[in-house]
Amino acid sequence: MKLILRCQRILILSLLAVSVFAPIVFFSQRLKNLSHIGREEFVQDLSNIKYKTDAALRLNAVEQESGEDLTEPKQVVYEDRNLGSGVSYSSIENHDSQESENAGDSIKFSERNVSETNLERKEGQKSQQSELSSTNGEEEHSSQTAIEHEQNAHSQYQQMINEKNKEMRDGDCNQTSVSHDKHLCCQSKKVVDEMVTEMKDQVIRAKAYLHFIPPGTNSHLVKELKQAIREVERAIGQAIKDSNLSRSSLQKMRSMEATLTKASSVFPDCSAMVYKLRAMALNADGQVQSQKNQATYLIHVAARTTPKGLHCLSMRLTAEYFALQPEERQLPNQQKLQDTELYHYAVFSDNVLACAVVVNSTVSTTMESEKIVFHVVTNYLNLPAISMWFLLNHPGKATIQIQSIDNFEWLSTKYNTTLKQQSSSDPRYTSELNHLRFYLPDIFPALDKIVFFDHDVVVQRDITELWSIDMKGKVNGAVEICHENEALLRRMDTLINFSDPLVAKKFHVNVCPWAFGMNLFDLREWRRQDLTAIYHKYLQLGYKRPLWKVGSLPLGWITFYNQTVALDRRWHALGLGYDSTVRRGDIEQAAVIHYDGVMKPWLDIAIGRYKGYWSQYVQYDHPYLQQCNIHG
């Protein structure tokens, strides 16, 4: 009986032991298998991380095609059938130029990326082999080592880029004192530029793939592409703004490349991709051209409009002028106005600040300011403002005269012409002040010589030597503008219609033209040859048929044809109002610099790098300028 009870007790205890320990053993084995499989997949993911496109990369989420090689499509320009894209054309243009013009640099950059990718793959494979033959504790240590190695490599690479970009911000690559540092600085900048270009190309490809997907589709691939586009565009924006790449940019590039590989597996037709990219490029090209046309139009509108600050200044000065008594409106030294022994300058303008800069720069750079006489001619509306400005800010020992074109009664009675007949919506060309230069002998009948200035010039050094130049019996002294290395390269036929028989018979197309803006005129020879009558003759012919483009320059080329002596180019530097590539050396050695073009220095659209040469002669601390919010 005791033996039976003992057997029953042993059986019950055995069953209890099995029911307790069996689940523990079972779940422990399952957890061990799951841990081993998870770490093996993690190591495989590390070994598959790459920087550039790798043909061997294939993701399990997308079904792959086997046994088919993709070939490059023929270079055919396809007609665009779907132009719905907002991609930046500059990105495509940069990508094309990088592939065609900088092939050598691209190969080097790719080789460096491939080497980095192979090194990472080998590290991942070694870690995988080590994990397969180790215990659970060794597996955790190996995977942690692989993660730390990847993070350290990425940190070191990004740290190198950040350090070199800091060097570029501290000083220009071209001005680095040590040649080795200069090489590293420029190389770092090149690496960053290539990475930004690569990221832009990725965004373009991703947007092209999105166009292949039917509208309304909300698949995992669509979400992944959109997310990758947002992240890469954010990284590009930071790089352009700060001239640097964020620490996560490299990882975003890799993630984007993996997403693009998925998309290329779903849409493997290269010809369709080429067709779409060309359509996107054509659409972007049209958008860029439209924006350029709009920008050009707005620039010309801004050039024709008087800024609010200048209008305010004129109104304040006009009010102050009429508050003066008649005897208080007289400028000093008016007895010198007809003295032929002095240096006489003329400027025709309706702009107060422009006249002030021309006068101030000329007087401040001369050695004998008491011998300078300035003749300013304006219209009746701006006469009070300009007169009041020079009453408040008289140019030292120099003499200044302010006249109104409306006081020249002989202009309409003697010549019987209306300059406003010219067909142009731009008042700069139809303004009577613009054509008044052809009447200089009549405006100053007592003078023998005069230097004419446009109101958008700045005098940088003493130009009294100009008066001693031998005119060789000619009327006009000017700088020629037919030099091949100048952006202002012009020929006679650029503004004059040589298809007209009269023009072709009288003038030669290969004669080198010259520039208005700073001209020395021999008024005695002008009167002797009666060039003003020649000007009127061709002006009237131009009303009957199109002989030239509107403006005073083509009429000047015709009027002073074979009557111009070429001055040294250092007397007059042109292009500061439209050409941003004028060399600093040419500007600094020029006696007179000219802001010809629409981007005048007193406008917001002025070229910033040239504005300082003009603004240094503006009294920005003047109370009226402060009240009218005119600042440098």
Summary of the structure (lengths in Angstrom):
residues: 632
radius of gyration: 38.8
end to end distance: 116.8
largest distance: 157.0
contacts: 1810
relative contact order: 0.07
helix: 60%
strand: 7%
